[in-house]
Amino acid sequence: MLTYLVRRVLIGCVTLFLISLLIYWLIRSMPGTPLTMDVAVQSADKRISEADLKRLNKIYGLDKPWYIAYFNWLDNLSFGDLGRSFAQKRPVATVIGERIGPTLLLSATSLFLTYLLSVPLGIWSTAKRGTVAERGVSTVLYMLYSLPSFVAALLLLILFYKNLEGTWFQLKPGMKSENYELLSDAEKVRDIAKHMILPVICFTYGSLAYFSRFVKSNMEEVVRQDYIRTAKAKGVGPVRILVHHAFRNTLIPFVTLIGLTLPAILGGSVVLEQIFNWPGMGLLFLESIYRRDYPVIMGLTLMFSTLTLLGQLLADILYAIVDPRVTYS
């Protein structure tokens, strides 16, 4: 196992290097720079001269070829320095750190609800397969899975923000109310929870539909195995067969999905966070691309890529834990 882990870590480091090199080349190839994007939104009487623009390019290292700038970034990264944001004039680690909390609040809640509901729903669908109730639930889940989350977000905003405007049931976009700082601690928690309702629904329903159908399809395959028929012949109860025998074997592919969801915990959603004006990682990524904020883009890319590789490694480890027949020696 140790040899396997060391090999995977080395391969992961090479993969991170190639990903970061490619992304840096792509973002430096985009039209515009952090300075020209700022100049573009300024009024004509406040725009800086060409001489000052060249001087700032030299100060920020934007006058260097992309490959030299990349290896300068890589050298700073070796000392744990992600650089400073061009747009916010603050360390990248600080900028990203401020956005982790809001994204983690949404994604962790969504994943918790997904796993909490999808497993019993999948087991129930297997036990009731072929019935009218099961077919109805499966149809609803299929429709939810087919509905794009951004469409659902817009529909929910029309219903709960526009149509219910002025009522207690109105749900506004954003993370906090305007009078948030004047509220007590308990009221602040309720205020954030109220603002989370619509984003969490949009984050959850698609993955809930997928995971529950995934559990159901895998369990239906397992219950047709010979050892399940043997257990039935021995008089084992249907609940024990489904939970103890069938679902236990369904865990093998299920844990792989759990490991692969690790990047989603901090990745956020660019579209949903933009629609709900949620100050998370997805919105930060969109803002940094718009502003050509190279250090922030690279910091986010490095984090997302690392989480993806760690998720794949975690999935392999969980696979070996659940299935003793799998070894990595």
GUTI-75428 format. One line per field, with one value per residue (C-alpha): residue number from 1; residue in one letter; chain; x, y, z. Coordinates in nm, 2 decimals. Each point is the difference from the previous one (the first is absolute). Last residue first. Example, Ala and Ser with C-alpha at 12.3 -4.5 7.8 and 13.67 -1.06 7.14 Angstrom:
pos	c(2, 1)
code	c(S, A)
unit	c(A, A)
u	c(1.37, -0.14)
v	c(-0.11, -0.34)
w	c(0.71, 0.07)
! end
This chain:
pos	c(329, 328, 327, 326, 325, 324, 323, 322, 321, 320, 319, 318, 317, 316, 315, 314, 313, 312, 311, 310, 309, 308, 307, 306, 305, 304, 303, 302, 301, 300, 299, 298, 297, 296, 295, 294, 293, 292, 291, 290, 289, 288, 287, 286, 285, 284, 283, 282, 281, 280, 279, 278, 277, 276, 275, 274, 273, 272, 271, 270, 269, 268, 267, 266, 265, 264, 263, 262, 261, 260, 259, 258, 257, 256, 255, 254, 253, 252, 251, 250, 249, 248, 247, 246, 245, 244, 243, 242, 241, 240, 239, 238, 237, 236, 235, 234, 233, 232, 231, 230, 229, 228, 227, 226, 225, 224, 223, 222, 221, 220, 219, 218, 217, 216, 215, 214, 213, 212, 211, 210, 209, 208, 207, 206, 205, 204, 203, 202, 201, 200, 199, 198, 197, 196, 195, 194, 193, 192, 191, 190, 189, 188, 187, 186, 185, 184, 183, 182, 181, 180, 179, 178, 177, 176, 175, 174, 173, 172, 171, 170, 169, 168, 167, 166, 165, 164, 163, 162, 161, 160, 159, 158, 157, 156, 155, 154, 153, 152, 151, 150, 149, 148, 147, 146, 145, 144, 143, 142, 141, 140, 139, 138, 137, 136, 135, 134, 133, 132, 131, 130, 129, 128, 127, 126, 125, 124, 123, 122, 121, 120, 119, 118, 117, 116, 115, 114, 113, 112, 111, 110, 109, 108, 107, 106, 105, 104, 103, 102, 101, 100, 99, 98, 97, 96, 95, 94, 93, 92, 91, 90, 89, 88, 87, 86, 85, 84, 83, 82, 81, 80, 79, 78, 77, 76, 75, 74, 73, 72, 71, 70, 69, 68, 67, 66, 65, 64, 63, 62, 61, 60, 59, 58, 57, 56, 55, 54, 53, 52, 51, 50, 49, 48, 47, 46, 45, 44, 43, 42, 41, 40, 39, 38, 37, 36, 35, 34, 33, 32, 31, 30, 29, 28, 27, 26, 25, 24, 23, 22, 21, 20, 19, 18, 17, 16, 15, 14, 13, 12, 11, 10, 9, 8, 7, 6, 5, 4, 3, 2, 1)
code	c(S, Y, T, V, R, P, D, V, I, A, Y, L, I, D, A, L, L, Q, G, L, L, T, L, T, S, F, M, L, T, L, G, M, I, V, P, Y, D, R, R, Y, I, S, E, L, F, L, L, G, M, G, P, W, N, F, I, Q, E, L, V, V, S, G, G, L, I, A, P, L, T, L, G, I, L, T, V, F, P, I, L, T, N, R, F, A, H, H, V, L, I, R, V, P, G, V, G, K, A, K, A, T, R, I, Y, D, Q, R, V, V, E, E, M, N, S, K, V, F, R, S, F, Y, A, L, S, G, Y, T, F, C, I, V, P, L, I, M, H, K, A, I, D, R, V, K, E, A, D, S, L, L, E, Y, N, E, S, K, M, G, P, K, L, Q, F, W, T, G, E, L, N, K, Y, F, L, I, L, L, L, L, A, A, V, F, S, P, L, S, Y, L, M, Y, L, V, T, S, V, G, R, E, A, V, T, G, R, K, A, T, S, W, I, G, L, P, V, S, L, L, Y, T, L, F, L, S, T, A, S, L, L, L, T, P, G, I, R, E, G, I, V, T, A, V, P, R, K, Q, A, F, S, R, G, L, D, G, F, S, L, N, D, L, W, N, F, Y, A, I, Y, W, P, K, D, L, G, Y, I, K, N, L, R, K, L, D, A, E, S, I, R, K, D, A, S, Q, V, A, V, D, M, T, L, P, T, G, P, M, S, R, I, L, W, Y, I, L, L, S, I, L, F, L, T, V, C, G, I, L, V, R, R, V, L, Y, T, L, M)
unit	c(A, A, A, A, A, A, A, A, A, A, A, A, A, A, A, A, A, A, A, A, A, A, A, A, A, A, A, A, A, A, A, A, A, A, A, A, A, A, A, A, A, A, A, A, A, A, A, A, A, A, A, A, A, A, A, A, A, A, A, A, A, A, A, A, A, A, A, A, A, A, A, A, A, A, A, A, A, A, A, A, A, A, A, A, A, A, A, A, A, A, A, A, A, A, A, A, A, A, A, A, A, A, A, A, A, A, A, A, A, A, A, A, A, A, A, A, A, A, A, A, A, A, A, A, A, A, A, A, A, A, A, A, A, A, A, A, A, A, A, A, A, A, A, A, A, A, A, A, A, A, A, A, A, A, A, A, A, A, A, A, A, A, A, A, A, A, A, A, A, A, A, A, A, A, A, A, A, A, A, A, A, A, A, A, A, A, A, A, A, A, A, A, A, A, A, A, A, A, A, A, A, A, A, A, A, A, A, A, A, A, A, A, A, A, A, A, A, A, A, A, A, A, A, A, A, A, A, A, A, A, A, A, A, A, A, A, A, A, A, A, A, A, A, A, A, A, A, A, A, A, A, A, A, A, A, A, A, A, A, A, A, A, A, A, A, A, A, A, A, A, A, A, A, A, A, A, A, A, A, A, A, A, A, A, A, A, A, A, A, A, A, A, A, A, A, A, A, A, A, A, A, A, A, A, A, A, A, A, A, A, A, A, A, A, A, A, A, A, A, A, A, A, A, A, A, A, A, A, A)
u	c(0.06, -0.31, -0.26, -0.37, -0.15, -0.07, -0.28, -0.11, 0.35, 0.15, -0.27, 0.05, 0.37, -0.08, -0.27, 0.24, 0.26, -0.26, -0.11, 0.36, 0.05, -0.31, 0.08, 0.35, -0.15, -0.26, 0.27, 0.25, -0.27, -0.11, 0.35, 0.07, -0.32, 0.08, 0.35, -0.12, -0.27, -0.11, -0.29, -0.27, 0.19, 0.03, -0.37, -0.10, 0.23, -0.12, -0.36, 0.08, 0.19, -0.28, -0.16, -0.36, -0.17, -0.28, 0.05, 0.38, 0.03, -0.22, 0.20, 0.36, -0.08, 0.20, 0.33, 0.06, -0.22, -0.02, 0.37, -0.07, -0.29, 0.23, 0.06, -0.37, -0.05, 0.26, -0.18, -0.31, 0.17, 0.10, -0.30, -0.24, 0.15, -0.12, -0.33, -0.09, 0.11, -0.07, -0.26, -0.19, 0.02, -0.05, -0.32, -0.12, 0.03, 0.24, -0.19, 0.29, -0.14, 0.01, 0.37, 0.06, -0.18, 0.22, 0.31, -0.10, 0.00, -0.32, -0.01, 0.33, -0.12, -0.30, 0.23, 0.22, -0.30, -0.15, 0.32, 0.07, -0.37, 0.04, 0.33, -0.12, -0.32, 0.17, 0.28, -0.25, -0.21, 0.28, 0.17, -0.32, -0.17, 0.31, -0.01, -0.37, 0.02, 0.33, -0.14, -0.22, 0.29, 0.20, -0.28, -0.07, 0.37, 0.00, -0.32, 0.17, 0.31, -0.21, -0.07, 0.13, 0.29, -0.25, -0.21, 0.05, -0.07, 0.26, 0.12, -0.14, -0.32, -0.33, -0.26, -0.35, -0.21, -0.04, -0.18, 0.12, 0.08, -0.16, -0.02, 0.35, 0.22, -0.17, -0.16, 0.23, 0.31, -0.11, -0.05, 0.34, 0.17, -0.18, 0.12, 0.36, -0.03, -0.08, -0.30, 0.08, 0.09, -0.33, -0.20, 0.17, -0.06, -0.37, -0.03, 0.18, -0.24, -0.30, 0.13, 0.07, -0.35, -0.16, 0.19, 0.26, 0.28, -0.11, 0.30, 0.24, -0.17, 0.03, 0.37, 0.06, -0.20, 0.18, 0.33, -0.09, -0.14, 0.29, 0.26, -0.15, -0.09, 0.36, 0.13, -0.22, 0.09, 0.37, -0.04, -0.19, 0.20, 0.33, -0.07, -0.06, 0.30, 0.25, -0.05, 0.21, 0.28, 0.03, 0.07, 0.23, 0.20, 0.02, 0.17, -0.16, 0.00, -0.37, 0.02, 0.36, -0.03, 0.33, 0.22, -0.06, 0.29, 0.07, 0.38, -0.02, -0.29, 0.24, 0.21, -0.31, -0.11, 0.34, -0.02, -0.32, 0.12, 0.29, -0.24, -0.24, 0.26, 0.08, -0.18, -0.26, 0.25, -0.22, 0.26, 0.08, -0.37, -0.04, 0.28, -0.16, -0.33, 0.16, 0.15, -0.32, -0.19, -0.25, -0.37, -0.18, -0.14, -0.13, -0.20, 0.14, -0.15, 0.25, 0.30, -0.07, -0.01, 0.32, 0.18, -0.11, 0.09, -0.20, -0.07, 0.05, 0.34, 0.13, -0.30, 0.07, 0.37, -0.06, -0.27, 0.24, 0.29, -0.23, -0.14, 0.34, 0.15, -0.31, 0.03, 0.37, -0.09, -0.29, 0.23, 0.24, -0.28, -0.14, 0.33, 0.05, -0.35, 0.06, 0.33, -0.17, -0.28)
v	c(-0.43, 0.19, -0.25, -0.05, -0.32, 0.18, 0.21, 0.29, 0.10, -0.05, 0.22, 0.26, 0.02, 0.03, 0.27, 0.19, 0.01, 0.13, 0.26, 0.10, 0.05, 0.22, 0.19, 0.08, 0.12, 0.22, 0.16, 0.06, 0.14, 0.23, 0.13, 0.04, 0.20, 0.22, 0.07, 0.08, 0.25, 0.05, 0.21, -0.22, -0.31, 0.11, 0.08, -0.34, -0.18, 0.21, -0.08, -0.37, 0.02, 0.16, 0.34, -0.11, 0.24, -0.26, 0.00, 0.04, -0.27, -0.23, 0.06, -0.03, -0.30, -0.08, -0.17, -0.04, -0.31, -0.08, -0.10, -0.28, -0.15, -0.25, -0.18, -0.04, -0.13, -0.27, -0.08, -0.09, -0.25, -0.23, 0.11, -0.20, -0.32, 0.11, 0.12, -0.35, -0.21, 0.20, 0.26, -0.19, -0.35, 0.12, 0.18, -0.30, -0.25, -0.29, -0.33, -0.22, 0.01, 0.38, -0.01, -0.24, 0.23, 0.28, -0.22, -0.07, 0.36, 0.17, 0.22, 0.15, 0.14, 0.16, 0.14, 0.17, 0.15, 0.13, 0.14, 0.19, 0.12, 0.14, 0.16, 0.16, 0.15, 0.13, 0.14, 0.20, 0.11, 0.12, 0.31, 0.15, -0.07, 0.13, 0.32, 0.06, -0.07, 0.16, 0.36, -0.13, -0.18, 0.32, 0.20, -0.28, 0.00, 0.38, -0.01, -0.23, 0.23, 0.31, 0.22, 0.35, -0.12, -0.18, 0.31, -0.03, -0.37, -0.26, -0.26, 0.15, -0.06, 0.07, -0.25, 0.15, -0.21, 0.28, 0.20, 0.32, -0.18, -0.34, 0.01, 0.15, -0.18, -0.34, -0.07, 0.18, -0.10, -0.36, 0.01, 0.15, -0.26, -0.28, 0.12, 0.03, -0.36, -0.15, -0.23, -0.36, -0.12, 0.14, -0.18, -0.33, 0.05, 0.06, -0.30, -0.22, 0.12, -0.08, -0.34, -0.08, 0.10, -0.20, -0.31, -0.17, 0.04, 0.05, -0.15, 0.15, 0.34, -0.01, -0.08, 0.29, 0.24, -0.12, 0.07, 0.32, 0.19, 0.03, -0.02, 0.30, 0.19, -0.02, 0.09, 0.31, 0.12, -0.05, 0.18, 0.30, 0.07, -0.09, 0.26, 0.27, -0.10, -0.04, 0.36, 0.18, -0.25, 0.06, 0.37, -0.06, -0.27, 0.24, 0.27, 0.34, 0.27, -0.08, 0.00, -0.10, -0.27, -0.07, -0.31, -0.36, -0.01, -0.34, 0.01, -0.23, 0.22, 0.29, -0.21, -0.11, 0.36, 0.09, -0.31, 0.12, 0.36, -0.14, -0.22, 0.29, 0.23, 0.30, 0.34, -0.10, -0.01, 0.21, 0.28, -0.03, 0.02, 0.29, 0.20, -0.09, 0.13, 0.32, 0.07, -0.07, 0.25, -0.08, 0.03, 0.23, 0.26, -0.28, -0.18, -0.33, -0.33, -0.08, 0.12, -0.28, -0.26, 0.15, -0.04, -0.36, -0.09, -0.01, -0.27, -0.36, -0.16, 0.06, -0.19, -0.29, -0.02, 0.00, -0.27, -0.23, 0.04, -0.05, -0.32, -0.13, 0.06, -0.14, -0.32, -0.04, 0.05, -0.25, -0.27, 0.04, -0.02, -0.31, -0.17, 0.07, -0.13, -0.32, -0.06, 0.05, -0.24)
w	c(-0.29, -0.10, 0.12, -0.09, 0.14, 0.33, -0.17, 0.22, 0.10, -0.35, -0.15, 0.27, -0.10, -0.37, 0.06, 0.23, -0.28, -0.25, 0.25, 0.07, -0.38, -0.02, 0.31, -0.13, -0.33, 0.17, 0.23, -0.28, -0.23, 0.28, 0.07, -0.37, -0.06, 0.31, -0.12, -0.36, 0.09, -0.36, 0.14, -0.17, 0.09, 0.36, 0.03, -0.14, 0.24, 0.29, -0.08, 0.00, 0.32, 0.20, 0.05, -0.09, -0.24, -0.05, -0.38, 0.01, 0.27, -0.22, -0.32, 0.14, 0.22, 0.31, -0.03, 0.38, 0.06, -0.37, 0.00, 0.25, -0.20, -0.16, 0.33, 0.07, -0.36, 0.06, 0.33, -0.20, -0.23, 0.30, 0.22, -0.22, 0.16, 0.34, -0.14, -0.12, 0.31, 0.32, -0.12, -0.27, 0.14, 0.35, -0.10, -0.20, 0.29, -0.03, -0.04, -0.12, -0.35, 0.00, 0.09, -0.28, -0.25, 0.12, -0.03, -0.36, -0.12, -0.12, 0.31, -0.10, -0.33, 0.15, 0.27, -0.26, -0.18, 0.33, 0.14, -0.33, -0.02, 0.35, -0.09, -0.32, 0.14, 0.31, -0.21, -0.20, 0.30, 0.22, -0.14, -0.11, 0.33, 0.19, -0.20, 0.08, 0.37, 0.08, 0.05, 0.28, 0.17, -0.02, 0.17, 0.26, 0.10, 0.02, 0.21, 0.25, 0.02, 0.04, -0.30, -0.06, -0.23, -0.22, -0.08, -0.37, 0.00, -0.05, -0.25, -0.32, -0.18, 0.17, 0.13, 0.05, 0.23, 0.25, -0.27, -0.18, -0.32, -0.03, -0.38, -0.05, 0.25, 0.07, -0.34, -0.24, 0.20, 0.00, -0.38, -0.05, 0.22, -0.17, -0.33, 0.14, 0.13, -0.33, 0.02, -0.13, 0.35, 0.13, -0.27, 0.08, 0.37, -0.07, -0.22, 0.26, 0.27, -0.21, -0.10, 0.36, 0.11, -0.28, 0.09, -0.22, 0.25, 0.36, 0.17, -0.26, 0.03, 0.38, -0.02, -0.24, 0.21, 0.32, -0.17, -0.18, 0.30, 0.24, -0.28, -0.18, 0.31, 0.12, -0.35, -0.01, 0.35, -0.08, -0.33, 0.13, 0.32, -0.18, -0.26, 0.26, 0.21, -0.29, -0.13, 0.27, -0.03, -0.38, 0.05, 0.30, -0.19, -0.30, 0.21, -0.04, -0.26, -0.09, -0.38, -0.05, 0.27, 0.17, -0.03, 0.08, 0.24, 0.16, -0.06, -0.30, -0.12, -0.04, -0.24, -0.19, -0.05, -0.13, -0.22, -0.14, -0.06, -0.20, -0.20, -0.06, -0.14, 0.22, -0.02, 0.25, 0.28, 0.23, 0.01, -0.37, -0.10, 0.24, -0.18, -0.34, 0.11, 0.15, -0.34, -0.19, 0.22, 0.27, -0.04, 0.24, -0.26, -0.23, 0.28, 0.12, -0.10, -0.27, 0.21, 0.25, -0.28, -0.14, 0.33, 0.07, -0.36, -0.32, -0.26, 0.14, -0.07, 0.35, 0.13, -0.23, 0.06, 0.38, -0.04, -0.20, 0.25, 0.30, -0.15, -0.10, 0.35, 0.17, -0.21, 0.09, 0.37, -0.03, -0.16, 0.29, 0.25, -0.17, 0.01, 0.37, 0.07, -0.19, 0.17, 0.34, -0.09)
! end
